Amino acid sequence: MNAFIIELENKPGSLAQVAEALGERGINITAISGVTAGTAGALGVLTNDESGTREVLKSAGIKVREIGLVSVSLENKPGALGQVARKLADAGVNIELLLGTGMSGSNVTVALGVDNVEAAQRAIGQAASVQA
């Protein structure tokens, strides 16, 4: 499974354009994260229809790129994310996106958009699974 990293202008209506375009096609956003800095913004998005999302964003002229995901279940305690992030950093894996995707018991599940899925899986071992 891939996530979409969408580049936007930091201005009113940028998020609306993306969300409306996906909604009009019947595509559901299942996880989202966003941030702005200066005049730019970015969204990290998971949807229920990758190919439809790709098509909608391309046809709308929205600047987007896809990234592979690794899912990890983290204990809900201080330092859990830091331990995983350190393992990935030590393996030379860059985390480009982090999306909270749910809870299971007391654990937090996150999807990590990384530049090398296979290396990420090796680095964090059994805690990781590829989103399919």
N, C-alpha and C positions, 0 to 999 in steps of 0.2 A: 504494500500500500504506500502511496505517496501523499504528502501534504503539499499544499500550494502556498508559496510565499509571494504575496501580492504587494507591489509597490504602489503607493498612492501619494497624492498631494495632501498636505495638511491643511485642508479647507473644508468648509461645510459641503456635504453631499458626496464626498468620496466614498465613505462606507455605504451610503444609501445606493450608489451606483452599482457596487458589487453585489450587495444583498438583494436588491431588486432584480438584477439580471439573473442571479441564480434562482430566486424564488419564482420568477416568471417561467422558468424552464422546469419547475417542480423539483429542484435540487435542494436537499436539506443540508444545512450546515450542522455538522455533528460536534465540532470543536472549533474554537476560534480564540485567537489572542491578537492583540494589536498594540502598537505603540507609535508615538510621533516623536520627532526630533527636528526642531527648526521648521523648515518648510516641507519636510518629507514625512511619510508615514509608511508603516508596513503592517500587513495582516498575515498571520499564519492560520490556515484554514484546512480542516478536514471536512469532506462531504460524503454523502451516500452514493455519489456518482462521479467517479474520477474522469471518465471520458467526457461526460456531459459538462463537467466543470471546465475542463480543458477547452472544449469547444466554445462554451459561452464566454469565457474570459478572452480567448483569442479573438472571437468575432466582435467583442466590445472594445477591442484595442487596449485592454488593460494589461499592463506589464506584469508578468508572472513567471515564476520558475517553479519546478517541482523538485522535491527532495524526498529521499527514502527515509523510512521510519523504523525505529526500534522502540518497542514498548517495554517499559520496566515498571515493576511494582516496588514501591519504596515504603519502608516503615514510616509511619507518621511520627517522626521524632527529629529533633535537631541534628543536623549533620548527614542525614541519609542522602540527600541530593548531592552534597559535597563529596561524599565517598564515590558515588558513581561518576560525577563530573571529573574527579581526579583520575580515576581509572581510564576514562576516555582520553583525557588530556595526556596522560603518560603514554598512551598508545598512539598519540598523534591524530586522534579523531576530533574534528571540530563539530561542536554542537551549534547548529544554525537556527534551531527552533525548539521550543519546549511548550507542549500543550498538555494541560491537565485533562485527562480523559475519564476519570471516575475514581470511585473508592471501592475497595473490596475488603470488608471487615474494617480493620484499622489501617490498612495500607492504602496509599495513594498511587494511582496508576497514571503514568505520564508517557506521552509519545515524544520521542526525541528525534528531531530531524537532523540527520548527521551526514557528513560528506563521504563516509565509508561505512556502509551498513555491516559488512562482513567483519571488519576490524572492530567495530563497536560490539558486535555479538561476542567476539573472542575476548575482548577486554572485560566485559561485565558478566560473561558466563551465563549461568542458569537464571540470573535475574532478568535476562533479556529475552524478548521474542520479537520476531519480525511481524509487523502488522501485515496481514494478508487480506 
